Amino acid sequence: MLRNIPGILSPDLMKILLEMGHSDCVVIADANFPAAACAKRLILLEGVEVPALLEGMLPFFPLDSFVPHPVTLMQHLDSEPTPEIWQSYDALLRRWDTDRAFREFRFLERPAFYDAAKSAYAVVQTATTARYANILLQKGVV
């Protein structure tokens, strides 16, 4: 056992986050994401919601300050409302990004987001069922 590690961060996830190097990406995926088809490394966190996972991860995870957009979301359709979950992501990122690497989201259309997930270091699939809840984080340096 270790102290001060949130229980929401499984040992497998902590190992992946520690293995990742500067500029490696991790996708935190919703329950509908084709994670098994896209992932080089897949971690299933059944029963875990994306905002809670971000709350547990972001204190330990530096964002890449060498790129303009270290955080990417899957673009919603113009005919759909802006997903409410994005507001919680924005608040969490602004709270925990002490290096101020996050300025605004980058958006990728669904096929391009899937391609980015295929090249990501890992995909973490959660139980979140909110639409467009997928988020890609690019790791920075400590």
PEMORA-V564661 format. One record per residue. N is the residue number from 1. SS is DSSP state (h for helix, s for strand, l for the rest). NEAR is the number of other C-alpha atoms within 10 Angstrom. D_LAST is the distance of its C-alpha to the last C-alpha in whole Angstrom. Layout:
BEGIN
n:ss:near:d_last
N:SS:NEAR:D_LAST
N:SS:NEAR:D_LAST
END
This chain:
BEGIN
n:ss:near:d_last
1:l:4:24
2:l:5:20
3:l:5:20
4:l:6:19
5:l:14:18
6:l:12:20
7:l:9:23
8:l:17:22
9:l:17:19
10:l:14:21
11:h:11:21
12:h:12:21
13:h:19:18
14:h:13:16
15:h:11:17
16:h:19:16
17:h:20:13
18:h:11:12
19:h:10:13
20:l:16:12
21:l:14:10
22:l:14:9
23:l:19:12
24:l:17:14
25:s:25:15
26:s:25:17
27:s:27:20
28:s:25:21
29:s:26:25
30:l:23:28
31:l:24:31
32:l:16:32
33:l:21:30
34:l:14:31
35:h:25:28
36:h:15:30
37:h:11:31
38:h:18:28
39:l:21:25
40:l:14:24
41:l:15:23
42:s:19:24
43:s:18:24
44:s:18:26
45:l:19:26
46:l:12:29
47:l:11:30
48:l:17:27
49:l:21:26
50:h:27:23
51:h:17:23
52:h:11:23
53:h:18:20
54:h:20:18
55:h:17:18
56:h:16:17
57:h:19:14
58:l:17:13
59:l:14:12
60:l:15:9
61:l:19:9
62:l:22:6
63:s:28:9
64:l:24:10
65:l:18:11
66:l:12:12
67:l:13:15
68:l:13:18
69:l:18:18
70:l:23:15
71:s:26:17
72:s:19:21
73:s:20:24
74:s:21:27
75:l:17:30
76:l:16:32
77:l:11:36
78:l:7:38
79:l:6:40
80:l:7:38
81:l:8:37
82:l:14:33
83:l:13:31
84:l:12:31
85:h:15:28
86:h:17:26
87:h:11:26
88:h:13:25
89:h:19:22
90:h:15:21
91:h:10:22
92:h:17:19
93:h:22:16
94:h:16:17
95:h:13:17
96:h:19:14
97:l:17:12
98:l:13:11
99:l:14:9
100:l:14:13
101:l:20:12
102:l:20:15
103:l:15:18
104:l:14:21
105:l:18:21
106:s:14:23
107:s:16:26
108:s:16:27
109:l:12:30
110:h:15:31
111:h:10:32
112:h:13:29
113:h:19:26
114:h:20:28
115:h:12:27
116:h:18:24
117:h:25:24
118:h:19:25
119:h:15:23
120:l:21:20
121:l:22:18
122:s:25:20
123:s:28:22
124:s:25:22
125:s:26:25
126:l:24:26
127:l:16:30
128:l:20:29
129:l:14:32
130:l:15:32
131:l:16:32
132:l:22:29
133:l:24:27
134:l:25:25
135:s:22:21
136:s:23:19
137:s:22:15
138:s:24:13
139:s:21:9
140:l:21:7
141:l:13:4
142:l:10:0
END
